[in-house]
Amino acid sequence: MTGAELPRVGFFTDTSLCIGCKACEVACKEWNGVPEDGLDFLGMSMDNTGGLGADTWRHVAFVEQRVQVQDAAEGLRWLMSSDVCKHCTHAACLEVCPTGALFRTEFGTVVVQEDVCNGCGYCVPACPFGVLDRREDDGRVWKCTLCYDRLRGDQEPACAKACPTDSIQFGPLEDLRAHAEQRLEVLHERGEASARLYLEGPDDGIGGAGAFFLLLDEPEVYGLPPDPVDATHHLGETWLATAGAALAMVAGVAGALLWGRR
């Protein structure tokens, strides 16, 4: 089977199954040799990392939420979700990289080649999810590779392998999307009216993602942008339009000068 024939693979994270054990974070660090990113509690429950970064390729968010229960009393529930690079279809980071350090693999994932990255940082603000970050000690960018080395060895990524509840599921994206739709129906039938899929299809601003989620509330509750956009996707069209406008302006000025000479 050639690279062109390989199905695109990725992650489906079902947050309704996440128990916040952080086994995914640990497995990611151990397999990929990701440095320790501190054990400082941030006043955010048990979350000691705070978000994705060069030294945090998997981040388990803990969201403490007040909810109404019987007799109008307030209760407390925890929303937990393991976040990761989305491996976007329209990947702005890849588009702006001047060295070719970022590339798309035969599995449809986006990977940084650390021996090519020069630390320019152009990709950091380009990412609509704030995933990309430069490591302090060497200035280069690091992020989730979806365990590219394991995929090439016909193994699932370390985080999915370690997840004890199958909250993180790995496989061909088409299969995962079909499963996600079924899971969403089950939750709705159970009364979870606010459950929704996030980044499951190609009609969003990034053309679809290689990592999508089942959430129990609005994306913003989990610190995710509601409408992510690849600002570079229409850059070519913008440049063409700008060039056309510039040529029209030059033609107009030239015409005015010729008319003035008459």
C-alpha positions in Angstrom: 0.0 0.0 0.0 1.5 3.4 -1.0 1.3 6.6 1.1 -1.4 8.0 -1.2 -3.6 5.0 -0.4 -3.3 5.2 3.4 -6.4 6.3 5.2 -6.1 9.5 7.2 -5.9 8.7 10.9 -6.4 10.7 14.0 -8.0 11.0 17.4 -11.5 11.1 18.7 -11.6 12.3 22.3 -14.9 11.5 24.1 -14.7 13.8 27.1 -17.7 12.1 28.7 -15.4 9.2 29.4 -12.4 11.2 30.7 -11.7 10.7 34.4 -8.7 13.1 34.5 -6.1 10.5 35.4 -3.5 12.1 33.2 -2.2 8.7 32.0 -2.1 10.2 28.5 0.1 13.1 29.6 2.5 10.7 31.3 2.6 8.2 28.3 3.2 11.1 25.9 6.1 12.4 27.9 7.7 9.0 28.4 7.5 7.8 24.8 8.5 11.1 23.2 11.0 12.3 25.8 9.1 15.5 26.5 10.8 17.4 29.3 9.1 18.0 32.7 7.0 21.1 32.6 6.6 21.7 36.3 4.5 20.5 39.1 3.0 23.9 40.1 -0.7 23.9 41.0 -2.2 26.9 39.2 -5.3 27.3 41.4 -7.2 25.4 38.7 -8.1 22.2 40.6 -5.7 19.4 39.9 -4.4 21.0 36.7 -0.6 21.5 37.0 0.2 22.3 33.4 -2.4 24.8 32.3 -2.3 24.3 28.6 -0.5 22.9 25.6 3.0 24.0 24.8 6.5 22.8 23.7 6.8 20.7 26.9 3.1 19.7 27.1 1.9 17.8 24.0 -1.1 16.4 25.9 -3.0 18.5 28.4 -5.9 17.3 30.5 -8.2 20.2 31.3 -10.1 20.2 34.6 -13.3 22.4 34.6 -15.2 22.9 37.8 -18.8 23.7 36.8 -21.8 24.8 38.9 -25.0 23.2 37.8 -28.6 23.2 38.9 -29.9 20.1 40.5 -33.3 19.2 42.1 -35.3 21.9 43.9 -33.2 24.7 42.3 -30.2 23.8 44.4 -26.7 24.1 43.0 -24.5 21.1 42.5 -20.9 20.7 41.2 -19.7 18.6 38.3 -16.3 18.2 36.7 -15.7 18.5 33.0 -12.4 16.9 31.9 -10.9 16.7 28.5 -7.5 15.7 27.1 -6.5 18.3 24.6 -3.9 17.9 21.8 -2.7 19.4 18.5 -5.6 19.2 16.0 -3.5 18.2 12.9 -5.6 20.5 10.8 -6.6 19.9 7.2 -5.8 23.5 6.4 -2.7 23.8 8.7 -1.7 27.5 9.0 1.5 26.5 10.8 2.6 24.4 7.8 1.7 27.2 5.4 3.8 29.9 7.1 6.9 27.8 7.9 9.7 29.2 5.7 12.1 26.2 6.2 9.9 23.3 5.5 10.4 22.1 9.1 6.6 21.4 9.2 5.3 18.7 6.9 2.3 16.5 6.3 2.9 12.8 6.7 1.5 9.9 4.7 -1.1 9.5 7.5 -2.4 13.0 7.1 -0.8 14.3 10.3 1.4 17.4 10.7 4.8 17.0 12.2 7.7 19.3 13.1 11.2 18.2 12.0 13.3 19.4 14.9 16.6 19.2 12.9 15.1 21.6 10.3 13.3 24.1 12.6 15.3 27.3 13.0 13.1 28.8 15.7 11.7 31.7 13.7 8.4 31.3 15.5 6.2 32.2 12.5 4.0 29.2 13.2 3.3 30.1 16.8 0.8 33.0 16.2 -0.5 31.2 13.0 -2.1 28.3 15.0 -5.7 29.1 15.8 -5.6 26.9 18.8 -2.5 28.2 20.5 -0.9 24.8 20.3 2.6 25.7 19.0 5.2 27.0 21.3 9.0 27.4 21.4 11.1 25.5 23.9 13.0 27.8 26.2 16.4 26.0 26.1 16.8 25.8 22.3 14.1 28.1 20.8 12.8 25.5 18.5 9.1 24.6 18.1 7.8 21.3 19.4 4.3 19.7 19.4 2.4 16.4 19.2 3.5 14.3 16.3 0.7 11.8 16.8 3.5 9.4 17.6 4.7 9.3 14.0 7.4 6.8 14.8 4.7 4.5 16.3 2.4 4.9 13.4 5.2 3.8 11.0 5.6 0.8 13.2 1.9 0.0 13.0 1.3 0.9 16.6 -1.3 3.3 18.0 -0.1 6.5 19.7 1.1 6.2 23.3 -1.6 8.4 24.7 -4.5 6.4 23.2 -2.7 3.2 24.3 -2.5 4.3 27.9 -6.0 5.7 28.2 -7.8 3.4 30.7 -11.4 4.5 29.7 -11.0 4.8 25.9 -11.7 8.5 26.2 -8.9 8.9 23.6 -9.6 6.7 20.6 -7.3 6.3 17.6 -8.0 5.1 14.0 -9.1 6.0 10.5 -11.0 9.3 10.8 -14.0 8.2 8.8 -14.5 5.3 11.2 -14.1 7.5 14.2 -16.6 10.1 12.9 -19.2 7.3 12.4 -18.6 6.1 16.0 -18.8 9.7 17.4 -22.2 10.2 15.8 -23.5 7.1 17.4 -22.0 8.0 20.8 -23.6 11.5 20.6 -27.0 9.9 20.0 -26.6 7.7 23.1 -25.7 10.7 25.3 -28.7 12.7 24.0 -31.0 9.8 24.8 -29.6 9.8 28.3 -30.5 13.5 28.7 -27.2 15.1 28.0 -28.8 17.8 25.8 -25.7 20.0 25.8 -23.4 17.2 24.3 -22.0 18.1 20.9 -19.2 17.2 18.5 -16.4 19.7 17.9 -14.2 19.7 14.7 -15.8 16.5 13.5 -16.4 17.7 9.9 -14.8 19.7 7.0 -17.2 22.7 7.2 -15.2 24.6 9.8 -12.5 27.2 9.4 -9.7 24.7 9.2 -11.2 22.3 6.7 -11.6 19.5 9.3 -9.3 18.2 11.9 -7.2 15.1 12.6 -8.3 15.4 16.3 -11.9 16.0 17.1 -13.9 15.9 20.3 -17.2 15.1 22.0 -17.9 17.9 24.5 -20.5 18.2 27.2 -20.7 22.0 26.9 -19.7 24.9 24.7 -16.1 24.8 23.4 -15.2 28.0 25.3 -15.9 26.2 28.6 -12.9 23.9 27.8 -10.7 26.8 26.6 -11.3 25.9 22.9 -12.1 28.5 20.2 -15.7 28.3 19.0 -14.9 29.2 15.4 -11.3 28.4 14.6 -10.0 29.8 11.3 -6.9 29.2 9.2 -6.1 32.8 8.4 -3.6 31.7 5.7 -6.0 29.5 3.7 -7.2 32.2 1.3 -3.8 34.0 1.4 -3.1 33.2 -2.3 -6.4 34.6 -3.4 -5.8 37.7 -1.3 -2.4 38.3 -2.9 -3.9 37.8 -6.3 -6.6 40.3 -5.5 -4.1 42.7 -4.1 -1.8 42.4 -7.2 -4.8 42.9 -9.4 -5.8 46.0 -7.6 -2.2 47.3 -7.7 -2.1 46.8 -11.5 -5.4 48.5 -11.9 -4.1 51.5 -9.9 -0.9 51.7 -11.9 -2.9 51.5 -15.2 -5.2 54.3 -13.9 -2.2 56.5 -12.9 -0.6 55.9 -16.3 -3.8 56.7 -18.1 -4.2 59.9 -16.2 -0.6 61.0 -17.0 -1.2 60.3 -20.7 -4.4 62.2 -20.6 -2.7 65.1 -18.9 0.0 65.3 -21.6 -2.7 65.6 -24.3 
